[in-house]
Structures are given as C-alpha cells and as structure tokens.
Amino acid sequence: MTEKTTRAGFVAVIGAPNAGKSTLVNALVGQKVAIVSAKAQTTRARLMGIAIQDQSQILLVDTPGIFEPRRRLDRAMVAAAWGGAGDADLILLVIDASDGLNREVERIIDNLGHRDHPLWIALNKVDLVKKPNLLTLSVALTERLNPDKVFMISAAQGDGVPDLKGALAEAMPDGPWLYPEDEVSDATDRMIAAEMTREQIFNQLHQELPYSSAIETESWEDRPDGSTVIHQQIFVERDSQKAIVIGKGGSRLRTIGEKARAEISEHLGRKVHLFLHVKVNPRWGEDRSLYEDIGLEWSD
C-alpha cells in the first residue's frame, strides 16, 4: 500500500448511556476492545478501537455515554465524550431505537445542532422495534438533525454492521495509516486489564455498586517464564460495599478474579496471575491519579 491509496480517520461514537456504542465498536473492530454491560454508563474512558476495511483504517473513539453530570467523575466522562466528538473527522450518533427520544437523546440533539463535522446516525437494536415505529423515529431525527447518513443496525446481532463499516471506510480522508496493521486499540494493556476487571464487577453485581467502584493497577510484572503477575486495587466507597464485593467467604471476589483473569489472559496471549484487593475510600472519585489511570482528564 502507498500513501496515495490509503485512508485513515477518526470517528467519534457518541450517544446516551446503554445505546450500544461499545458493542458496535467491538463489532466494527472484529474483536473485543471495549467492555460491554447491560448497565448504563459502562464506558468511563475515551478508548479507541481500530477497524480496518480494505485500504482504510477507521479509528473509532468509543466515548462514555452522554448524560447529565452530577459528580466530578460524571463531568470528566461527559467532557471526554464531547472532546472525542470535537476531535473527530466524523460523528457517529448511536441511538437505541427501542428507547426512542428519551431525555438523554434530546440533550444530545440540542448540542449537535451547532456541529462542525459530518454527522451519521446509527439506529441500533432495530430488531426490537416494529418497522412503522422505526420509520417514524428516523423521520423525526432526520428533520431535527439533518444527518448525512442514517443506518439501521443491530450491533449485537451484526445486522447492518458490514454496510456501516464499508461506508465509514469510504468516508475516511486520504492519508497514511496512523497505527500498525495488527493493532486493534490505543489503550494500554494496563488500562484494558483494569477495564476487564471492572466489567466483571458489572456482570457479577446487580446493585448500584459498580458505579461506586474503581480499579487501579498497583503493580504489573512480566516474569521470565512468560507469565504476568498483576495486582489490582478495587476501590469502593463504604464498608458495606466492600462486603458485597468480597462475598461470603470471599466467593464473590474469587469469581470476579477468575473471570477477569481468563479475559486478561486471552487478551495478552499468556498466563496471568491476578490478585485483587478491595479497599474502602469514600473519596476515590477525588483521586487525581485514578483519573489518569483510566484515561480521563482531571478538572477543577
């Protein structure tokens, strides 16, 4: 390939919490690069997945869901989402078609009225919506946002994803690829490992606890035998939350660790020894180093 025949560009994938952004990014990349959960606000950092189609490299910025911020962490997440949109060549707004124009979507629509970039809309989860309702939603969004393109997809099922990926590839500006062909994300292994552990907290705990927790990698050692030893700290806000994470006789923490270790090992392609520790810190949301660890900007 030469510079004249290649394309590369940034696509900001934005939307309300639980719209399916991370699922779509994973589907476009062809493997898991972002954690997925049925819970809203799963993504915290602005992570990038790298998809390749023919001669094009599509740099997908998977942003946190845009919602009404209340805490410092919320504000940092929302800032990351809009920052991703401002830096992109193209904005891809993902909307949960089964949920329609809820309050979060309305807020995003209001902010996108003054955009400087091409806007595409992906109506996701269309397999859950009757066609007349889907058409009504599409018409309403077209009238209000005047997007350049609208796609009907089901990221979880893969329906419509190949057409979207092909169109994105064609829309990327001419230029050399910005990352090696075998890279699928710009996130560090430490960041991905922490995200994989946090994903298991989402999957194993069904209370509101996941939103009150954070993961920090304390140490990372690549051993001569090819294995990796990782120590991670799980921060929670109260003693009662610590008890929930640990579980009876440590059973819950063991399950979280076993499943996270398997995911991390598969990602790294080698044996992983994962050690998890739970610590109570009511003010972890005010810890500047944690923001740096998960890729968010600290703001006063």
N, C-alpha and C positions, 0 to 999 in steps of 0.2 A: 504494500500500500504506500502511496505517496501523500504528501500534504494536500495536493490538489484533489485527491479522490476521497479524502476522509472528512468526517463531520464530527463535531463534539459540542455539547451544550448542556446547560443546567436547566432542569425542570423542577420548580417548587411544587411539591404535592401538599396542598393545604386543604383544610376542611374542618368541620366540627368534630368534637370527640366521638370516637366509635363509628366514624363514617366508613372505615375500612382502608385507610391510607396505607398502613403498614402491610396489610395483606396484599394490596395492589402492588406496592413496591417489591415485595418478595416475589410476586408472580411475574412482574416485568423483568426482574433480575434473573429469575430462574432458580433461585435458592434463597434460603433464609438469611436475611441481613438485618431485619427489624423484628422486635418482639411483637407478638400478636396476642390479644386477650379480648374476651367478650366485654370486659370492663372498659369504661371510657377513660380517656386521658392516660393511656398506657405509655405512649411515647413521651419522654421528657426532653431528650436532647435532639438537636438537629442533625440527624445522621444521614449519610449519603449512600445510596445503593447505585452500583454502576451496571447498567444494562448495555448489551451490545446487539445491534441488529445490522447485518450486512456491513457497510462501511462506516456506520455511525456508532458513536459512544454517547449514551444518554446518561447523564449524571443526575440521578433522582434524589432530591433533597426531601427526605421524609421528616416533615415538621411535626411538632406537638400539635394536638388539636387546639383550635382557637376557641376560647371560652371566656367568660367574664372573670378576670383575675381578682383574687382576694388577698393572697399571701405573696411574699417576696418570690417564692418559687413559682407561683402562678404567673406573676408578672414576667419573670425570666423566660418561662415557657412560651408565653404569648409573644414576647419580643423576638424570640428565636424563630417563631413561625412567620411573623411578618418580615423579619430580616431575611429569611430564606426566600420569600416572595420578591423582595426588593432586589436581591442579587441575581435573580434567575433570568434566563432568556425567554422562558415561557412559564405561565402559571397554570397548573392543573388543579382545578377545584373538584374535589371528590365529595359527592353528596349521597347520603343514604336515602335512596329513593323510597324505601319503605317508611321512612320517618318524615319525609317531606320538608316543608319550610318551617322548621322549628325556630326557636328564639336564637340559637347559636348561628344557624344558617342565615337568618335575617341580618344579624350583626355583621357577618362576613360580607354579605351582599352590599350592605351600606358602605363598607370600607373599600370594596373593589370598584365602586363607582368612579374612583379617581385613580385608575391604574395607568402604568406606563408600559406594560408588557402585554403580549398576546395572551388571551385567556381561553382555555379549553375547559369544558365541564365533562366530568365522568359521572353519570348517574349509576351508582353502584347498588348491588343487591336487587337488580331488576327482576330476578327470579321470584321475588317475594311480593311483587306488585302486579296488579291487573293492568293490562295494556291501556285501557281508557284513562286510568289514573296516571299512568306513566306519561302519556301524551300530554295530559293537562299540565303536569309538573314541568315537562320540557318546554312547553309553550310559554309558561309563566316565567321561567328562568331566562329564556331567550329574549323575551320582551324587556325584562328588567336589566339584564347584563350585556346583551348583545355579544355573546361569546363568538369566537372564531370557529369553534367546532364543538359539537355535543356528541358524546359516546354513551351507548347503553352497555353496561358491563355487569358481570358478576365476578368479582375478583376471587372469591373463594372457590367458585366452580370453574373459573378460567374462561367463561363465556365473554367474547368481545375483546379479551385482553390482547390476542395477537394483532387484531386490527388497530387497536390503540397503539401498541408498540411500534408497528410499522409506520403509522402516521407520525409518531414522535420522532422516529429515526429520520424521516424525510424533512421534518421541520427544523432539525438541528443545523446551526450555522456551519459553513465550511471551515475546516481547520484541522490541525493535527490532534490526535487523541491525547488526552491530558493525564491518563493513567495507563499502566501496563495492561495488556490484554487479559491477564489472569487475575486481576484484582476485581473484587465484587463490592468493596466498601472502603471508605476512607477512615472508618472508625478503627481505633487501635484494638488489639486483642484484649487488652485490659478492660477497655470500655465494653466490648461485646460480651466478655465473660461476666462482668457486673450486670449487664442487661439481661443475660440469660438466667442468672440467679434471681433477679427481680421478677422476671417472667414467671418463675416457679412459685414465687410468693403470691403473685396474682392468681395462678392456677390452683394453688392448694388452699388459699384462704379466701373465704367468700364474704367476709365482713368488709368494713371500710378500711381495714388496717393497711392494705397496700399503699394507700395514698399518704399514710403517716410513716412510711418507711423509706430508707435509702440504703444503697450498697456502696461501700468504699473498699477498694482493694488495698489491703495493708501491706502485703508482700507477694512477690512473684519470682519464683526460682526455676530456671530451666536446668535440669540435672544432666550430668554426663551420660546417664543411661537413656536419655531421650524423653524422659517424662517431665512434667511440670508440676510444681507444688504451688498452690495458690491459697492464701489466707484472705478471707473477706470478712468485713465487719457489716452486720445488718443493724442499722440504727432504727430505733422506734422511739416513740415519744413518752410512753408510760410503762410502768412495771406490768400492768395487766396485759399490754400488747406483747411484751417480752414472753409472758407465759403462753400466749396464744401461738406465737411463732415456734417456741420450743416444743409445745405439746406434752402430753402425758408421757413421762419417762424419756423425753427427748424425741418421741416418734415423729412429730411433725417436722422438726428440723432435719432429722435424718432423711425423710422423704424428699424435702426440698433439696438437700445436698446431693442425694443420689441422682435425682432427675437433672439437676443443674450440671453436675459433673459429667453425665452422659452427653448432654448437649455441648458443653465446652470441649470435651474430648473429641467429639465428632467435628467440631469447628476447627480445632487446632490440628487434628490428624495425629494425635499422640495421646498416651496415657496421662491422665490428670489426677492429682491428689488434691482434693478440695476440702478446706477446713473453714467452717462457718462459725462465727461468734456473734452473739446478739448483745447489743449494748443499748441502754436507755439514755437518750439525750433529748430532752424536751425542746432544745433549740437547734437541732441539726439543720433545720431549714434556714438558719442564720450562719451556717458554717461556710465561709468562702471557699475553702479547699474542696468541699463536696461539689460545689457548682463547677469548679474546674475539672473535677474527676468525671462528671457526667456531660461535660461539653457545653455548659450554659454560661452566659456572661453574668457576672456579679454587677448589680447596680444599686446605688444608694437611694 
